Amino acid sequence: MRIIAGESRGRIISAPEGIHTRPTLDRVRENIFNMIQYNIPGSRVLDLFAGSGALSLEALSRGSAFAVLNDKDRRAYAVQQKNILALGYDERCRQLRCDWRAAIETLCKEKESFDLVFLDPPYAMLDMREVFSALIPLIGTDTLIVLEHQSGEEPLVPECFSAVKRRSWGFCAAAIYRLSEEGV
């Protein structure tokens, strides 16, 4: 895997070994970032199921100000740390190693807010209503939530979120959501 664009363009990053993580392919990541490119500069990023951290590290390379990376897997956490240090992003990153509920609870207590949220959960996790609802205190109506999922599947999200873009590439798809004014 590599960083596709920005200040770290072409730099190689590692992915965790094993079957528990599924790194976003370079071409899929490139297409996702083409869809959200105008929302990246200066943004605060939350990467909730971060795996290698490729999505948030790509965002940092392209001009995001800060990223919080979370994954409960210790191998993924270690690879994230290695990638963050290799790219020199340790001043612009924070890592959490817990399940998504604990991460959101911690960030809510700290009154954090985010402009861009990446969700790349296990493909079997199609009911995303609880995750999206839990994110509401951390986001605004301008926040983009990028949800990666398996093509041909329709993840469940609360009605107060609307999909603004959808794309698929082979077995992988992504939908970009925003919170409606009524959801605030």
C-alpha positions as CSV (number, residue, x, y, z in Angstrom):
1,M,0.0,0.0,0.0
2,R,1.1,3.5,-0.6
3,I,-0.1,7.1,0.0
4,I,-1.6,8.3,-3.3
5,A,-1.4,12.1,-3.2
6,G,-0.3,15.1,-1.1
7,E,2.9,15.7,0.9
8,S,3.6,12.0,1.4
9,R,2.7,10.9,-2.1
10,G,4.2,7.6,-3.1
11,R,5.3,6.7,0.4
12,I,4.8,3.0,1.3
13,I,2.7,2.1,4.4
14,S,2.2,-1.2,6.1
15,A,-1.0,-3.2,6.6
16,P,-1.7,-5.6,9.5
17,E,-1.2,-9.3,8.7
18,G,-4.0,-11.8,9.1
19,I,-7.7,-12.1,8.2
20,H,-9.1,-9.6,10.7
21,T,-8.4,-6.4,8.7
22,R,-9.1,-5.6,5.1
23,P,-7.0,-2.7,3.8
24,T,-8.7,-0.3,1.4
25,L,-7.2,-0.9,-2.0
26,D,-5.2,2.0,-3.5
27,R,-7.6,2.5,-6.4
28,V,-10.7,2.5,-4.1
29,R,-9.0,5.0,-1.7
30,E,-8.1,7.2,-4.7
31,N,-11.7,7.2,-5.9
32,I,-13.0,7.9,-2.4
33,F,-10.7,10.9,-2.0
34,N,-11.7,12.2,-5.5
35,M,-15.3,12.4,-4.1
36,I,-14.3,14.3,-0.9
37,Q,-11.3,16.3,-2.0
38,Y,-12.8,19.7,-1.3
39,N,-13.6,18.8,2.3
40,I,-10.1,17.7,3.3
41,P,-7.9,20.8,3.8
42,G,-7.8,21.8,7.4
43,S,-10.3,19.1,8.5
44,R,-10.4,17.1,11.7
45,V,-10.7,13.4,10.9
46,L,-12.0,10.4,12.9
47,D,-11.1,7.0,11.5
48,L,-13.2,4.7,13.7
49,F,-12.3,1.2,12.3
50,A,-8.9,2.4,11.2
51,G,-7.0,-0.9,10.5
52,S,-3.7,0.3,9.0
53,G,-4.8,3.9,9.2
54,A,-4.5,4.3,5.4
55,L,-7.7,6.5,5.1
56,S,-6.8,8.9,7.8
57,L,-3.1,9.0,6.8
58,E,-4.1,9.7,3.2
59,A,-6.3,12.6,4.5
60,L,-3.4,14.0,6.5
61,S,-1.1,13.8,3.4
62,R,-3.8,15.8,1.5
63,G,-4.0,18.5,4.1
64,S,-6.2,17.4,7.0
65,A,-5.1,19.1,10.2
66,F,-5.5,16.3,12.7
67,A,-6.7,12.7,12.9
68,V,-7.9,10.3,15.5
69,L,-7.3,6.6,14.6
70,N,-9.1,3.9,16.5
71,D,-9.0,0.1,16.2
72,K,-9.4,-2.5,18.9
73,D,-7.0,-4.9,17.3
74,R,-3.5,-4.7,18.8
75,R,-1.8,-5.6,15.5
76,A,-3.6,-2.9,13.7
77,Y,-2.7,-0.4,16.4
78,A,0.9,-1.3,16.1
79,V,0.9,-1.0,12.3
80,Q,-0.8,2.4,12.6
81,Q,1.8,3.6,15.0
82,K,4.6,2.4,12.7
83,N,2.9,4.2,9.7
84,I,2.3,7.4,11.7
85,L,6.0,7.5,12.7
86,A,7.3,6.6,9.3
87,L,5.3,9.5,7.7
88,G,6.2,11.9,10.5
89,Y,2.6,12.5,11.5
90,D,2.9,11.8,15.2
91,E,2.2,15.5,16.1
92,R,-1.0,15.4,14.0
93,C,-2.4,12.0,15.1
94,R,-3.9,10.5,18.2
95,Q,-4.4,6.7,18.5
96,L,-7.1,4.9,20.5
97,R,-7.2,1.1,21.0
98,C,-10.7,0.1,22.0
99,D,-14.0,-0.9,20.5
100,W,-16.0,1.8,18.6
101,R,-18.4,2.4,21.5
102,A,-15.6,3.2,24.0
103,A,-13.8,5.4,21.4
104,I,-17.0,7.5,20.8
105,E,-17.7,7.7,24.5
106,T,-14.2,9.0,25.2
107,L,-14.3,11.6,22.4
108,C,-17.8,12.8,23.5
109,K,-16.5,13.3,27.1
110,E,-13.7,15.4,25.6
111,K,-16.2,17.4,23.5
112,E,-14.3,16.6,20.3
113,S,-15.7,17.4,16.9
114,F,-14.9,16.1,13.5
115,D,-15.3,17.3,9.9
116,L,-14.7,14.0,8.3
117,V,-15.4,10.5,9.6
118,F,-14.2,7.3,8.0
119,L,-16.0,4.0,8.8
120,D,-14.6,0.8,7.3
121,P,-16.2,-1.8,9.6
122,P,-16.2,-5.5,9.0
123,Y,-18.4,-6.1,5.9
124,A,-20.7,-8.3,8.0
125,M,-21.6,-5.2,10.1
126,L,-24.5,-3.9,7.9
127,D,-26.6,-2.4,10.7
128,M,-24.8,0.9,11.2
129,R,-27.7,2.7,13.0
130,E,-26.1,2.5,16.5
131,V,-22.7,3.8,15.2
132,F,-24.2,6.7,13.2
133,S,-26.5,7.7,16.2
134,A,-23.5,7.6,18.6
135,L,-21.6,9.9,16.3
136,I,-24.1,12.8,16.4
137,P,-22.5,14.6,19.3
138,L,-19.2,14.6,17.5
139,I,-20.4,15.9,14.1
140,G,-22.3,18.7,12.4
141,T,-24.4,19.0,9.3
142,D,-21.3,19.8,7.2
143,T,-19.4,16.6,8.4
144,L,-19.0,13.9,5.8
145,I,-19.2,10.3,6.9
146,V,-17.5,7.9,4.5
147,L,-18.8,4.4,4.9
148,E,-17.0,1.6,3.1
149,H,-19.1,-1.6,2.6
150,Q,-19.5,-4.6,0.3
151,S,-21.0,-3.9,-3.1
152,G,-24.6,-5.1,-3.5
153,E,-25.3,-4.6,0.2
154,E,-27.3,-1.7,1.7
155,P,-26.1,-0.7,5.2
156,L,-28.8,0.5,7.6
157,V,-28.4,4.1,8.8
158,P,-30.7,6.3,10.8
159,E,-33.2,8.3,8.8
160,C,-31.6,11.6,9.9
161,F,-28.7,10.8,7.7
162,S,-28.8,11.1,3.9
163,A,-26.4,9.6,1.3
164,V,-25.0,12.4,-0.8
165,K,-22.8,10.1,-3.0
166,R,-22.5,6.4,-3.7
167,R,-20.0,4.5,-5.8
168,S,-18.9,0.9,-6.1
169,W,-15.7,-0.8,-7.4
170,G,-15.9,-4.6,-7.8
171,F,-16.7,-6.1,-4.4
172,C,-16.2,-2.8,-2.6
173,A,-18.6,0.2,-2.3
174,A,-18.6,3.5,-0.5
175,A,-21.4,5.8,0.5
176,I,-21.0,9.4,1.8
177,Y,-23.5,10.6,4.3
178,R,-24.4,13.9,6.0
179,L,-26.5,14.5,9.0
180,S,-29.7,16.5,8.2
181,E,-30.7,19.7,10.0
182,E,-33.5,17.7,11.8
183,G,-30.9,15.3,13.2
184,V,-29.0,18.0,15.1
